């Protein structure tokens, strides 16, 4: 299996032993979970604001996808991690702006006890490139 590391300065640098994304066999792109970090400052955005945090997460995902030559239309699966499932509707409203409902990717959404740096949301995705 061929594997290519995908990295861009337009999304936050990894804060642990992982990459922003991996393109496998030239077909699948596995994008690491993104939290609402500003890629230029490394600081969390939208403290306590699920909509602002989701907007930053989606911007980070879009930057990584673009670096790999893909876009949201190429995403086939997402996983959304929420610190509070009560934030689902607000997160979903922002998330939905990135996908055409008819061709939206498969998705799982789970509530977790904590996310890195106290984030309210983290999203990862798989795309076909």
Secondary structure as UniProt FT lines:
FT   STRAND          3..6
FT   TURN            9..10
FT   STRAND          21..24
FT   TURN            25..27
FT   STRAND          28..35
FT   TURN            39..41
FT   TURN            47..48
FT   HELIX           50..67
FT   TURN            68..69
FT   HELIX           72..74
FT   STRAND          75..82
FT   HELIX           85..87
FT   HELIX           88..95
FT   HELIX           96..98
FT   HELIX           101..103
FT   STRAND          106..111
FT   HELIX           116..118
FT   STRAND          121..128
//
